[in-house]
Amino acid sequence: MPQDVDARTALSIDSLVAWARRTPSTPASSSSAIAKVRDQVTRSGITLSGEDLATIERFHRAFIAEGVALRFTSHGRAPQPYYPTLAQLLTERDLDGVQSGYLASENAFRVVQSLERRNLVVPVVSDLAGPKGLPTLAAVLRERGDSLSVFYTSNVEDYLIRDGRFPAFVRALAPLPRASNAVIIRSWFGGEGSHPRSVAGYHTTQLVEPIADMVNDPRVAEVRSYRQLVMRMR
């Protein structure tokens, strides 16, 4: 890795990932990284317990141990072979063949870094169909004069439909101040070729729908399964 900062920032994401692959961590580098992270989080102004710090370190050590070969895992289930590695996620290209991730270029990284430094990345932990989360977000957007552009749900709607609470989510989503071209992005985990928009070689399908179309579609009120919801989008 070049010592010169300008030389490092000029490297492509492919070069950075290749360097990470061939440069294993050492006990010294691991200890140094863990200490730096602990120092940063303890200076954040948020009160953290010993248990909190231990959890952060446990996750950090997973990244150190696996490096860019890290894959998603969950309790009680082994990683599936189609789960992408961190390296694959970092170097992925869109349908136009462009690397568009926030680490794909120095400029993209600086945008996200600037948002983080200005405390503008704000996690909202909420029940999407509940009485507080989205209504509170709507109030904040109206107060700030802002509007929603993108709403990413992954496959949470699947669980809302199973619980009979999907209509409540749609009702909560509808009044959010939003741009005229605002979209909802959802993930379909049906397997390769399981949806008209599936891409060959990919197990999951990412689906984009204008929010206005969704909240104004009378068929949405009749949805009884996640499959039925996503198959509207052809």
N, C-alpha and C positions, 0 to 999 in steps of 0.2 A: 504494500500500500504506500503510495507516495507520501512523503512527509509534508510536502508543500500543499497548503490548503487549496489553492486554486487548481492544482493538478488533481487533487482528490475530487473536487466538486465537478470536474469535467468528465469524470468516469461515468460510463453508462451503468444502468442497473444490472445488466448482465455481467459486467466486469466486477461490480461490487459483490454480487452473489457468488461468482466464481472464486473471488478472493476469500469469501467467508467459508466456502466449501473446503478449500485447501489449507485453511488456517485454523486449526483446532484451538480451543481455549486451553489455558494452563491454570494451575491452582492460583498463581499470582494474579493473572488477568481476571479470573473469576472473582477473587476476593476484592480486587480493586473496583470492578463493575458493581458488585453488590453494595460496597461501601458508598459509592457515588449515588446510587439509586436511593439508598436509605437516607443519605444526607439531603437529597433533593426533596423527598417526600416529607421528611421531618421539618423542613423549612417552608413547607407549603402553607402553613397556617392552620391546617386541619389537625385536630387532635386524634392521634392514632394510638391504639392500645398495642401491647406486646403481641397479642394475637393477630392484629391487623398487619403489623410489620412482618410477622412470621409467614403470613399468607402471601404477602407481596414477594417475599424472598423465595418461597416455594415455587411460585409461578416463574419468577426470574430464573431460578435454577433449571427449570424445565427448558427454557429457551437456551440457556447456556449449554446444557447437556446435549440437546438435539440439534442446535444450530438451525440452519436453513432446511434441514431434513424434518423439522417438526411437523407433525400432523395433528389435526383436531382429534381429541379423545373426550369421552364422557364416561361417567361412573357406570360400571357394569356392562359396558359394551366395548369390544375391541375395535380399533380403527379399521375402517373399511378400505379396501384397496383403491377405491375411486376417490377417497379423500385426498385433496391436493396437499402437497408439501408447502411449507412457507416459501421455498424457492420458486415453486410454480406460481404461487399467488403473486409474488413480487415481480416476476418477469412475464406475467400473462399479457396477452394482447386482446384488443377488442375485435369486433367483427370486421373492422376495417384494417386490422393488422397493426394497430397503433398501441404502444404501451402507455396506458393512461392512468395508472395507479399514482398515488401521491408520492411514492418514492421513485417513480420512473424518470423524473428529471429534477434537477436542482431547484428550478423555479416552482414546480408543484410542491416540493417539500417545504420550501420557504413560505408558501402561502399557508399551509397547515401549521407550520411552526409559529408563524405570526399569530394565527388564531389562538393557539394554545397559550402563547406568552401573554396575550391580552385577555385571557380567561374567557374566550368567546366560544369555547366548546363546552357546552353545558349538558351533562347527562340528565335525562328526565326518566326516573324509574317510576313506572305507573302501570295500572291496569288499563289497557287501551279501551275497554268497554265500560270502565268505571265512571263515577260521577265527578272525579276530581282532576285526573291527569290532563286529558285533552281540553276540557273546558278552561282549566287554568292556563294551559298553553295558548289557547285562543285569546284569553284576556291579555296575556303578556304581549302577544303579537299585535293586538289592537292598540295597546298602550304605547308600544314602540313605533307604531306605524309600519310594521314589517308584514311580510306575507310569506306564506309557505310555498316552497318550490318543489320539494321532493319529500315524500314520506315513504321510508323503507320499512316494510313489515316482516321481511323474511317469510316464514310460513306460520306466523302467529295466528292469522285468520283461521287456519285449520282448527286450532284448539278452541277459538271463539265459536266457530260453527258447531263443533261437537258439544260445547257447553250450552248451546242455544242463546249465545250472547252476541252473535254477529250483528243483528239489527241495531243493537245499542251502540256498537262501534261505528257503524255507518252514520247513525244519528249524531254521534259525537264528532265525527270527522267533517260532516257537511258544513257546519258554521265556521270552521277555521278560516281566518283570512288567508286567501291564497291567490297566487298569480293565475292569470287566465290559462296558462299552459302547465299548471302544476300537475305532477304525476305521482302515482303510487307505484312502488316497486315491490314485487313479491317473488318468492322463490318456490319453485315446484321441484320436489325431490322424487319424481316418478320414474326416473331412469332414462337412459338414452333412448331417443325416439318416441318418448311417451306423450309428447305434446307437439302440435303443429309448428311451434316455434323452437323446438329443440335443435341443438347444434350437434352434428356428428362428433362423437368422441367425448361428449360431456354427459355426466350423469344427471346434473341439475340444469334447470332452465330458469333464467331470470326474465320476468315478465313486467312490462311497463304499460300502465293504463292511465289515461287522463283522469284525474280525480272527479272532474265534472261529469264525465261519462259514467263513472261508477255510482256516484250518489244520485244521479238522475235516471239510472237504468231500473225500470220496474222489476226486472228479473232478479235483481239483487235481493229483494225481499223474499224471494221464493227459494233462495239457495239453501240446499240441505247437506251439501258436502263441499269440501275444498276442491275436489276434482270438478264439480259442477261450476264452481266459481272461476277456476282458471281456464276451463274449456270454453268459457264465453269469449276468451281472448284468442282469436285465431288470426 
